[in-house]
Amino acid sequence: MTDADGKIVAIASDLTQNGPFVNTDLFEKAGVEVPESWTWEEMVTIAKEVQEKAGTEFAFAMDKSGHRLSTILSQGGTYLVQEEESSLDPAAATTALQPLVDMINDGSSPKDFWLDSGTKYAGANEVFLAQQVPVYLSGNWQVAQFEANAEFGWTTVPNPSLSSGGGFPGGKFMVGFSEGPENQLAATFLQFMNTTQSQESFITASSFMPTRADLTESGVEYPVRNEEMNVFIDDLGETPEETFAAAYSPNFDAAAQEFIKQFAEVVAGNKELAQAMEDLKAGIDSVVEQAG
């Protein structure tokens, strides 16, 4: 992470990746095979089949998050922002999000979930842990807690595809302050924490993914759910580069808040999806303009 002059301003210490979890016990109960890959249309069809045959309340759930919704935008070939520019294609966004809206409207995906708590983040992991949904779109940070708390069989599968596949990245950064009283010690610590050995220890203990090229190339062996974690890592190869320019944009958080607000209007029945995406585009344009 560098500034315009090439000066390092932060170290990317781990990656995260959005992607789906499936309840394998429910799939087995329904007599449905867990797919190795799927399109969005196939995922919806399969999830609803498992819902019907296994008797769950919902077919599909995802976190209430502009970041998670951006996974669907990316799969549809559009993004809220690109670096410091507004970039949403409302028509592409409408096409990409329509299957989710249809599931919410027909009751196969939670509705009230999107209307509570304003624009604040809310996870749908409790619905998944209660075995009331066979397919849950979240991310690799759930692996450790599901391993500890899920009383059923589960696994991870690649993201569904629209015009493209892959997920939407996140992650964390380590930063030292150059004017601090121990700035050299801070720099030494940052370097130590992100050596090959240290980063590997950190990410395998926390179920995150590497940022170092050598670890990405050599592969990482996770002590817990190695196969499931590597589904997320493999899916990074299907994830467009533009997702990183979107996720790490200084305007992303404000744009994502606007995204949740507009999407909730659709869920509440106050707007048609196409109009909400046009309004979202206008809102993002305003965010970028105000940010200068």
N, C-alpha and C positions, 0 to 999 in steps of 0.2 A: 504494500500500500504506500504509494509515493505521491508527493505533490508535483506541481507542474515543473519543478526544477530537478526532479528525480530524487529528492530527499525522502528517506523512509520516515513515515509519520506513524505507522502502526504495523504490527505483525499479525497476520491472520493465523490464529492458533488452532482453529478447528473448523470443520465444515458441518453443516446439517443439510438434510435433503427431505423434502416432502414426499410422501408415498403412501400407498394403501396397505392396511393390515386386513387379514381375513380370519374369521373364526372357522378353523378346519373341522371342529366338531359339528357345527351347524351345516357346513357343506356336506359332511359325511351323512348326517341325519337326513338331509334333503336328497341324497344320492346324486350330488353334483360334483364334478371334478374341479379342483382348483386349477385355473388356467396358468400356463407359463407366460402368456402375453394376452392382451386384449385391447380392443378399441373401446371408446366410451360407450357406443351403442351396445357392444357385447357385455361390458361391465354392468350396465343398467339392466339388461335382460337377465343376466345370471344372478345378480343380486336380488332381483324381484322373484326369481324362481326359488331361490333359497328361502327368502322371506315367506313365501306362500307355503312351501313344503315343510319348513321347519317351524313355522308358526311364530316368527318374531314380529315385534311391533313395527320395525322399520327394515328397509333393504339397504340403505346407504346413509352414512353420517360423515360429517367433516367438521373440523373446528371452525368456530366463528372468528375468522381472521382474514384480513386483507392479504396477508402473506399466503395463506392456504388457497384463497380464491384466485390468487395470481398464478397458481399452478394450472388452473383451468384456462386462464387467459393465454399463458405460454403455450399450452397444448393447442390452442386455437390460433396461434401465430400473432398475438398482440401483447402489449405490455403497458402498464400505467405510465411509466417513465423510462427513459433511456438516459443514464447519467444525469444531466441537468435539464433535459428537455422533456416536455409532455409528448407522449407517443401513442396514446390509446386510439385504436381503430374501433369506433362504436359498433359498426356492423359485424366485424369479426368477434368482438366481445359478446354481442347478442347471440350469435350462432353458437359460440362456445359454452355459454352459461345456460342456454335454454334447457338442456336435459336436466340440469340440477333444479331449475325453477319448476319444471314439470313434475319432478319427483316430490318436491316440497308441496306443490299444489295437490297432488293425488294422495298425499299422506305417507308415501314410502320413504320420505326423509323428514327429520324433525322440523317443525315450523316455528313453534314457540321459542325454540332455542335462538332463532335469529332476531326475535323481537324483544327479548329481555336484555338488560344490561347496556342499553344504548350502543355505543360504538366500541365498547370494551371487548377485549379478547375473552373467549370462553371455549374451553375444550370439550369435546364430545366423548372423551375417554370413558366417562362413567357409563354411558349408554353401551359402549363396546364391552366393558367389564361386566355389565349386567346381562350380557348375552342377548340384547334386544336388537342387535344389528349385525349382519354377517360381514359387511365391508365398511371399513372406517379409514378415511383419508386423514392422515396426520403426518408423523415424521419419525426419524430414527431415534429421537430423544425419548420416545415412549418404550423402546425395547427393554431397557432395564426394569422399568416399573411394571410392564406387562409380564416379564419373566418372574417378578416377585409376587404379583398380585392376581394374575389371571388364573382362574380355576378351570381352564379348558384349553384345548389345543388351538394354537394360532400360528400364523406365519406371515411373511411379507411377500408381496408380489410386485412386479414392475408397474409403473404408472400406466393408465390407459392412454391411448393416443387419439388425437384428432388429426389436425394437419401435421402435427409433430408429436413426439413423446417426451419422456423425461419428466422431471419434477421441477421444483423451484428451490434454489439454495438459500441457506442462511449461514450462520456461524458467528464466531466471536473473535475479538481482536484484543491484543495486549498492547498497551500504550505506556510509555514513560514520559515524564515531564522534563524537558531539557533545562528548565530553570530551577528544578528542585534541588534541595541541599545534598542529595545523594544521587545525582543524575548518572554518574558513571556506574555506580552500583546497580541502579535501575536498568541500565543498558545491558550490563553483564547478566542480570537475572533474566531479562527477556531473551537474551541469546541462549542461556542455559535451558530455559523452559521449552525452547523450540529447536533444540538439537534433535537429531533423528531418534535417539534413545528416549529422551524426555517426552517428546511429542507422542511417540508410540505408547509409552506408559500411560500418559494422560488420556489419550483417546480410547484405548482398549479398556481402561477402568471406567470410563464415563459413557461408552457407547456413542462416541462422536466419530467423525471421519477426518482423515489427514488433510493437511494443506501442503505438506512437503512433497515435492515431485518424486523424490526417491522412495518414499513410503507408498505413494500412489502406484508407482511402477512395480515395486516389489510385492505389494499386497500386504495386508495386515491380518493377523490371526487374532480374532477376538475370543476371550475366554468364555463369554456368554453369547449364545445365539450368533455364532460366526456366519452361518449360512444366511440368516435373515439380514444381518448387517451388510453383507456383501451384495445383497440385492440392491440396497440403496447406493452402494459404491458403483456397481455396474450401471445403475440408472443415470449416474452423472454423465456417462458417455453418451447418453441419448438426450441430455439436457442442453438446449441451445445456449450459446455464449451470451446472448442478449439477456438471459435471466439474471446474470451476475451484474450487468450494467443497471438492471432494474432494481434488484434487491439491495445493492449497496449505494444506490443513489441517495444524496442528501435530501431529496424530495419524496422518497418512497413512503416514509411513515405518514406524512400528511396526506398524500394521495391515497394510501391504504385506508385511512380513517374515512375519507370521502367515499371510497369504494363500499365500505361496510354500510355507511349511511344510505347510499343510493340503493344498494341491494336489499336492505331491510324494507325500504319503501315498496319494492317489488313484492317481497314476501308478504307484506301487510295488505297488498292489493290496492295500494294507493297510486301505483304507476305501472305502466307496461314496461317490460324489460328494455325494449328499444329506446324509449324515451329516457329511462333512467341512465342508460349508457351515454346518450347524448349529453345529459345533464352532468354525468360524471366527467366526461371529456372537458366540458366547460369549467367544472370545478378544479380539475387538475391544471388546466391552463392558468387559472387564477392563482393556484398554489405556486406554480413555477414563476409566474410573473412577480408575485409578492416576494419570493425568495431572491429575485434579482439574478 
